[in-house]
């Protein structure tokens, strides 16, 4: 806007440059979805290290591989993930839902006065115990002790996480009102309706006091595909950005094979990439590539260029016992590590792509067997002298018979990175005047973003003209587009394709013949 002059003198006005820096988004934020014995149900929880996960969900693997996969994610270089415990909550049959352990304590007149609920649903909540005692110096206050009874390896039970709060009251005006004063990891307090300010009686009668046990906790029925579909709706609302998705094996419920299709569709909508575990039936190379039970069966209903499968399973050591676990969690962490050190355009495979925190592989493969799996887009994990490494970088669309432009994982993930970064970085364009000044600003800002990637080595080509282009002008946006309120931006890039096959030609040099 022009300066409004009124007196003779010098007027200063700042003019915007039109530069709006486009920041690159994260490339390795992972969402883990699976069953667990503890933690919030159908609620994504941010975890920045394994301790965050353990505090919320515990390390128990009684319901599946969720804890194992998250642990391998962080061991292999992952730094940020969301974890979602899936459970059924709204089934018309109450027994099918996850349920919360609870106990109601009465006052001396047998009227409800204090309700103790497990913090999260699940059978694990039934391990919580409560002891109420009455201090002799008060007729209205009480002492509360909460703890868990956990089984000992040698048999029997031991008390764990024991805490005691003294001088509590059920009166809301009391400085130690129990519902606000008590903060316990495994349980929360509640009051009945209507509220009762009397203190609870000694549990249940004493002396000595006998602990009150929380009961009716339940893990629900076996999970089905619809439970995961509901989880995707919640994630869409509550998680702003994720780049990789891992579905962990559950000990009961829907098999992973029935989940891949809908999961890949959701990943395509969110510009994310799905990591898949091999089927249990893949006991040989022939079965892994078989048309009836092999990799081809996984492509039914699958968005193939937004997913990749890794084979075989990993072996981890738990209590001196080897346990099989799907490789997806470790691969997600590996991708995060490679992205950080080399960039998302570097294939997460090769001698530097070693897998950490494991003890071995379910199967070992020779070069010949790898040569059968790789053309079918099965990414093989191999044992080499320098460790166990990822030795494949193909999407599920990377079968040699398909000829897909998104054959390789780094190309697809680079495209997703550019798409998401530009999607977020160009929101300022909405409702701007649609003419050449706007188009020039778009070219400036998108061009600066692409040129920065070019300088980092993300594209082919010796010059920027060979590496990428940004086009936004009267050719891409016609007058009819302007009338419809549309501005079209064309961005192209020359992707770096991994050197999957190295061919070495060796020739002897003959001695020079003197003539």
C-alpha positions in Angstrom: 0.0 0.0 0.0 1.3 3.4 -0.9 2.6 5.7 1.9 0.1 8.4 2.9 2.1 11.6 2.9 1.1 14.7 4.9 4.2 16.6 5.9 7.5 17.3 4.0 10.1 14.8 5.0 11.3 11.2 4.6 8.9 8.3 4.9 10.0 4.7 5.5 8.0 1.7 4.5 9.1 -2.0 4.6 8.3 -4.0 1.5 7.9 -7.8 1.7 10.4 -9.7 -0.4 8.0 -12.5 -1.4 10.3 -15.1 0.0 8.5 -17.8 2.0 11.0 -20.5 2.9 9.7 -24.1 2.3 11.0 -26.4 5.0 11.5 -30.1 4.4 9.3 -32.3 6.5 10.3 -35.3 8.5 11.0 -38.5 6.5 11.1 -41.2 9.2 8.3 -40.5 11.8 6.8 -44.0 12.2 3.3 -45.1 13.4 3.2 -48.5 15.1 -0.3 -50.2 15.4 -0.9 -53.4 17.3 -2.3 -55.0 20.4 -0.8 -54.5 23.9 -1.6 -55.5 27.5 -1.6 -51.9 28.8 -1.8 -48.3 27.7 -4.4 -46.0 26.1 -6.7 -47.8 23.7 -7.2 -46.4 20.2 -5.2 -43.3 21.0 -1.9 -42.4 19.3 0.8 -41.8 21.8 4.1 -40.0 21.0 7.3 -41.8 22.0 10.7 -40.3 21.6 12.6 -43.2 23.1 11.9 -46.7 24.3 11.5 -45.5 27.9 8.5 -43.4 26.8 7.0 -46.6 25.4 7.7 -48.7 28.4 6.2 -46.2 30.8 2.9 -46.1 28.9 2.5 -49.6 27.4 5.0 -51.8 29.3 7.5 -54.2 27.8 5.0 -57.1 27.9 4.7 -59.2 24.7 1.8 -61.3 25.9 -0.5 -59.7 23.2 2.0 -59.5 20.3 5.2 -58.0 18.9 4.5 -54.3 19.6 7.1 -53.9 22.3 9.7 -55.8 20.3 9.2 -53.8 17.2 9.3 -50.4 18.9 12.5 -51.5 20.7 14.2 -52.5 17.5 13.1 -49.2 15.9 15.0 -47.1 18.5 18.0 -49.5 18.6 18.4 -49.1 14.8 18.3 -45.3 14.7 14.7 -44.3 15.1 14.0 -41.0 17.0 10.3 -40.4 16.9 7.3 -42.6 16.6 3.6 -42.8 17.5 2.2 -46.0 19.1 -1.4 -47.0 18.9 -2.8 -49.8 21.0 -5.8 -51.2 19.1 -8.8 -52.6 21.0 -12.6 -52.9 20.6 -14.6 -50.4 22.7 -18.0 -50.0 21.1 -19.2 -53.6 20.3 -22.8 -54.3 21.0 -21.7 -57.3 23.0 -20.0 -55.9 26.2 -17.8 -59.0 26.6 -16.1 -58.2 23.2 -14.8 -54.8 24.4 -11.7 -54.1 26.4 -12.7 -53.3 30.0 -11.1 -51.6 32.9 -10.4 -53.2 36.3 -12.2 -51.6 39.2 -13.2 -51.9 42.9 -15.6 -49.9 44.9 -14.9 -49.3 48.6 -17.7 -48.6 51.1 -17.8 -46.5 54.3 -18.7 -48.0 57.7 -22.4 -47.8 56.8 -21.9 -49.9 53.6 -22.4 -46.9 51.3 -20.1 -46.4 48.3 -17.5 -43.8 48.9 -14.4 -44.5 46.8 -13.9 -46.1 43.4 -10.5 -47.3 42.3 -10.1 -47.9 38.6 -7.1 -49.2 36.7 -5.5 -46.4 34.7 -6.0 -48.3 31.4 -8.1 -51.2 30.2 -6.8 -54.8 30.3 -6.5 -57.9 32.4 -3.2 -56.4 33.7 -5.3 -54.0 35.9 -6.5 -57.0 37.9 -3.0 -57.1 39.5 -3.6 -53.8 41.4 -4.4 -54.0 45.1 -5.5 -51.4 47.6 -5.2 -51.2 51.4 -7.2 -48.7 53.5 -6.1 -47.9 57.1 -7.5 -45.4 59.6 -5.0 -43.3 61.5 -5.8 -43.3 65.3 -5.6 -39.5 65.5 -8.4 -38.7 63.1 -12.0 -39.8 62.7 -12.4 -38.6 59.1 -9.0 -39.2 57.4 -7.6 -42.4 56.0 -4.4 -43.8 54.7 -4.3 -45.5 51.2 -1.7 -48.0 49.9 -1.7 -49.1 46.3 0.5 -51.8 44.8 0.6 -54.6 42.2 1.0 -58.3 42.8 3.3 -59.6 40.0 4.4 -63.3 39.6 7.9 -64.2 40.5 10.0 -66.5 38.2 10.5 -68.9 41.1 6.7 -69.0 41.8 4.4 -67.1 43.9 3.8 -63.3 43.8 5.7 -60.2 44.9 4.6 -56.6 45.6 5.6 -54.1 43.0 5.3 -50.2 42.6 4.0 -49.8 46.2 3.0 -46.3 47.3 1.3 -45.0 50.4 -0.6 -41.7 50.9 -1.5 -40.6 54.5 -4.1 -38.3 55.9 -6.5 -38.4 52.9 -10.1 -37.3 52.9 -13.1 -37.7 50.6 -14.2 -34.1 51.4 -13.5 -32.0 48.2 -12.5 -29.0 50.4 -9.9 -31.0 52.3 -6.2 -30.1 51.3 -5.6 -33.8 50.8 -8.7 -34.6 48.9 -8.0 -38.2 47.7 -9.2 -37.8 44.1 -6.8 -34.9 43.5 -4.0 -35.8 45.8 -3.3 -39.4 44.8 -1.3 -39.9 41.6 -0.5 -43.5 40.9 1.0 -45.1 37.8 -1.4 -48.0 37.6 -4.7 -46.7 38.9 -6.9 -43.6 39.3 -9.5 -42.6 41.9 -13.1 -41.7 41.4 -16.1 -40.9 43.5 -19.6 -42.5 43.3 -22.7 -40.6 42.3 -23.9 -39.0 44.5 -20.6 -38.3 46.2 -20.0 -39.5 49.8 -17.6 -37.6 52.0 -17.2 -40.4 54.5 -13.9 -42.2 54.6 -13.8 -45.8 53.3 -13.7 -48.6 55.8 -10.6 -50.7 56.5 -10.3 -53.1 53.6 -12.3 -55.2 54.0 -12.1 -55.7 57.7 -9.3 -55.9 60.1 -7.0 -55.9 61.8 -4.8 -56.9 60.0 -6.1 -55.1 56.8 -6.7 -57.3 53.8 -6.0 -55.8 50.3 -8.9 -55.1 48.0 -8.4 -56.4 44.5 -9.4 -54.7 41.3 -11.4 -57.0 39.1 -13.3 -57.3 35.8 -10.4 -56.2 33.6 -10.5 -57.6 30.0 -8.5 -57.5 26.9 -11.5 -57.9 24.6 -12.0 -60.3 21.7 -9.7 -61.1 18.9 -9.1 -58.0 16.6 -10.6 -57.8 13.2 -9.9 -55.7 10.1 -12.6 -53.3 11.0 -10.9 -52.5 14.3 -7.8 -51.3 12.3 -9.9 -49.3 9.9 -11.4 -47.4 12.8 -7.8 -46.8 14.0 -6.9 -45.2 10.7 -9.8 -42.7 11.1 -8.5 -41.7 14.6 -4.9 -41.4 13.3 -6.1 -39.2 10.5 -7.6 -36.8 13.0 -5.0 -36.8 15.7 -1.6 -37.4 14.0 -0.4 -34.4 11.9 2.4 -36.2 10.1 3.9 -39.7 9.9 6.0 -41.2 7.1 6.3 -44.9 7.8 3.6 -47.4 9.1 4.3 -50.7 10.9 1.6 -53.2 11.8 2.8 -55.6 14.4 1.9 -59.2 14.7 -0.8 -60.0 17.3 -1.0 -63.3 19.1 -4.7 -63.3 18.5 -7.0 -61.7 15.9 -6.7 -60.6 12.4 -3.8 -61.9 10.4 -1.5 -59.3 8.9 -2.2 -60.5 5.4 -5.8 -59.3 5.8 -4.7 -55.8 6.9 -2.1 -54.8 4.3 -4.6 -53.6 1.6 -6.5 -51.1 3.7 -3.3 -50.0 5.5 -1.6 -49.2 2.1 -4.6 -47.2 0.9 -4.4 -45.1 4.1 -0.7 -44.6 3.6 -1.3 -43.4 0.1 -3.8 -40.9 1.4 -1.4 -39.6 4.0 1.7 -39.7 1.7 3.3 -42.4 3.9 5.0 -45.7 3.2 4.0 -49.1 4.5 6.6 -51.7 5.8 5.4 -55.3 5.6 6.5 -58.4 7.4 6.8 -61.8 5.6 4.1 -64.5 5.9 4.7 -67.3 8.4 4.2 -69.8 5.5 7.3 -68.5 3.7 9.6 -71.2 4.9 11.6 -71.5 1.7 12.5 -69.3 -1.3 10.1 -71.3 -3.4 7.2 -70.6 -1.1 8.0 -66.9 -0.9 7.8 -66.6 -4.6 5.0 -69.1 -5.2 2.0 -67.8 -7.1 -0.4 -69.4 -4.6 1.1 -68.5 -1.2 4.0 -66.2 -2.1 4.5 -62.5 -2.5 2.0 -62.2 -5.4 -0.8 -62.9 -3.0 0.1 -59.9 -0.9 -0.5 -57.6 -3.8 -4.3 -58.2 -3.9 -5.9 -54.9 -2.9 -2.5 -53.4 -2.1 -1.1 -50.0 -3.2 2.1 -51.6 -4.4 4.2 -48.5 -4.9 3.5 -47.3 -1.3 4.7 -50.5 0.4 7.6 -52.9 0.6 8.1 -56.4 2.2 11.3 -57.6 4.0 12.2 -61.2 4.5 13.1 -63.2 6.6 12.1 -62.6 10.2 14.6 -61.5 12.8 15.8 -63.5 15.8 16.1 -61.7 19.2 17.1 -63.2 22.5 14.7 -63.0 25.4 15.6 -64.7 28.6 18.1 -66.9 26.8 15.4 -68.0 24.4 15.5 -67.1 20.7 12.3 -65.4 19.5 11.2 -64.5 16.0 10.0 -61.0 15.3 9.0 -59.2 12.0 11.7 -57.0 10.5 9.5 -53.9 9.9 10.3 -52.2 13.2 14.0 -52.6 12.7 13.8 -51.5 9.0 11.9 -48.3 10.1 14.7 -47.5 12.5 17.3 -48.3 9.8 15.5 -45.9 7.4 15.6 -43.2 10.0 19.4 -43.7 10.5 20.1 -43.7 6.7 17.9 -40.6 6.2 19.8 -38.8 8.9 23.3 -39.6 7.6 22.8 -39.8 3.9 19.3 -38.5 3.0 15.9 -40.0 2.1 17.1 -40.4 -1.5 19.8 -43.0 -0.4 18.5 -46.6 -0.5 18.2 -48.0 3.0 20.3 -51.0 2.0 23.9 -52.0 1.5 26.8 -52.7 3.7 26.2 -49.6 5.8 22.5 -50.7 6.4 23.3 -53.1 9.2 20.5 -54.2 11.5 21.3 -53.8 15.2 19.9 -55.3 18.4 19.3 -58.8 16.9 20.9 -62.2 17.2 20.3 -63.7 13.8 17.8 -64.4 11.0 15.1 -67.0 10.6 16.8 -68.2 7.4 20.1 -67.6 5.6 20.1 -67.1 1.9 22.8 -67.6 -0.8 23.4 -65.3 -3.7 21.4 -67.6 -5.9 18.4 -67.6 -3.7 18.7 -63.8 -3.3 18.7 -63.7 -7.2 15.3 -65.4 -7.1 13.7 -63.2 -4.5 15.0 -59.8 -5.7 13.3 -59.8 -9.1 10.0 -60.6 -7.4 10.4 -57.5 -5.2 11.1 -59.4 -2.0 13.8 -57.4 -0.1 16.1 -59.9 1.5 18.0 -59.6 4.7 21.5 -61.2 4.4 24.3 -62.2 6.7 27.6 -60.9 5.6 31.0 -60.7 7.4 30.3 -57.1 8.4 26.9 -58.0 10.0 23.3 -58.6 9.1 22.2 -56.1 6.5 19.3 -55.1 4.4 20.1 -56.2 0.9 17.1 -55.0 -1.1 15.4 -51.7 -1.9 12.4 -52.5 -4.0 8.8 -51.5 -3.5 6.0 -54.1 -4.0 5.7 -52.6 -7.4 9.3 -53.4 -8.2 8.8 -56.8 -9.8 10.8 -57.0 -13.0 7.7 -57.8 -14.9 5.9 -54.5 -14.0 8.3 -51.8 -15.3 7.1 -49.3 -12.7 8.6 -45.9 -12.4 8.4 -46.3 -8.6 10.3 -49.6 -8.6 12.7 -48.5 -5.8 12.0 -47.5 -2.3 14.2 -44.3 -2.2 12.5 -42.9 -5.4 9.0 -43.4 -3.8 10.1 -42.0 -0.5 11.8 -39.0 -2.1 8.7 -38.2 -4.1 6.6 -38.4 -0.9 9.0 -36.1 0.9 8.8 -33.5 -1.9 5.0 -33.8 -2.1 4.5 -33.3 1.6 7.0 -30.5 1.9 5.4 -28.5 -1.0 1.9 -29.3 0.2 2.7 -27.7 3.6 4.9 -25.0 2.2 2.4 -23.6 -0.4 -0.6 -23.2 1.8 0.0 -19.4 1.8 -0.9 -19.4 -1.9 -4.6 -20.1 -1.2 -6.8 -17.0 -1.8 -3.9 -15.0 -3.2 -4.5 -13.0 -6.4 -4.0 -15.5 -9.2 -1.7 -13.7 -11.7 1.9 -13.4 -12.7 3.1 -11.8 -9.4 1.8 -14.9 -7.6 3.3 -17.3 -10.1 6.7 -15.7 -9.9 6.6 -16.0 -6.1 5.7 -19.7 -6.4 8.6 -20.3 -8.9 10.9 -18.5 -6.5 10.0 -20.4 -3.4 9.6 -23.9 -4.9 12.8 -23.3 -7.0 14.8 -22.5 -3.9 13.5 -25.6 -2.2 14.4 -27.9 -5.1 17.7 -26.2 -5.6 18.7 -26.9 -2.0 17.9 -30.6 -2.6 20.0 -30.5 -5.8 22.9 -29.1 -3.9 22.6 -31.9 -1.3 22.8 -34.5 -4.1 19.2 -35.6 -4.2 18.9 -35.6 -8.0 20.6 -36.8 -11.1 22.3 -34.3 -13.4 25.3 -32.0 -13.4 23.2 -28.8 -13.6 20.0 -27.7 -12.1 18.4 -27.8 -15.6 19.2 -31.5 -15.8 18.1 -32.2 -12.2 14.7 -30.5 -11.8 12.3 -27.9 -13.1 9.5 -25.7 -11.7 6.9 -24.3 -14.0 4.1 -22.0 -13.1 2.9 -19.5 -15.7 0.2 -18.7 -18.2 0.9 -22.1 -19.9 0.2 -24.2 -16.8 -2.6 -21.9 -15.6 -4.9 -20.8 -18.4 -7.6 -18.1 -18.2 -10.2 -20.8 -17.6 -8.2 -22.1 -14.7 -8.0 -18.6 -13.3 -11.8 -18.2 -13.6 -12.2 -21.5 -11.7 -9.8 -20.3 -9.0 -7.1 -22.8 -9.9 -3.3 -22.3 -10.1 -1.3 -25.2 -11.5 2.3 -25.8 -10.5 4.4 -28.4 -12.3 7.5 -29.7 -10.5 9.7 -32.4 -12.0 12.9 -34.1 -10.7 15.4 -36.6 -12.0 15.6 -39.2 -9.3 18.7 -41.0 -8.2 18.3 -44.7 -8.8 20.3 -47.1 -6.7 23.2 -49.0 -8.2 21.5 -52.4 -7.7 23.9 -54.4 -9.9 27.6 -53.7 -10.2 29.1 -55.2 -13.4 32.9 -55.4 -13.4 34.7 -56.0 -16.7 38.3 -57.3 -16.4 40.7 -57.7 -19.3 44.3 -58.7 -19.5 46.7 -56.3 -21.2 49.0 -58.0 -23.7 52.6 -56.9 -24.0 53.4 -54.4 -26.7 54.7 -56.0 -29.9 57.7 -54.2 -31.4 57.5 -54.0 -35.2 
